[in-house]
Amino acid sequence: MPPAPGSTEEPPEPVPLGQRLYDNVFLLLTVSLLIMFGVFTGWGMWEILTMPPATLP
């Protein structure tokens, strides 16, 4: 249906990139899992590598 005469109908604004990224649930899940595994694996490796040698009795 054509717009009514005298009406100023503007085209809808494009959705911003940030909103599109935050609306993607699977992307958020993947990124959060990668960050979690990366941080905890790095933390564990740091703890193992910086542990002082044990003194034997």
RATA-V918749 format. One record per helix or strand. SS is the DSSP state (helix for helix, strand for strand). FROM is the first residue (numbers start at 1). TO is the last residue. If there is no record, write none. Layout:
BEGIN
SS_FROM_TO / SS_FROM_TO
END
This chain:
BEGIN
helix_17_23 / helix_25_49
END
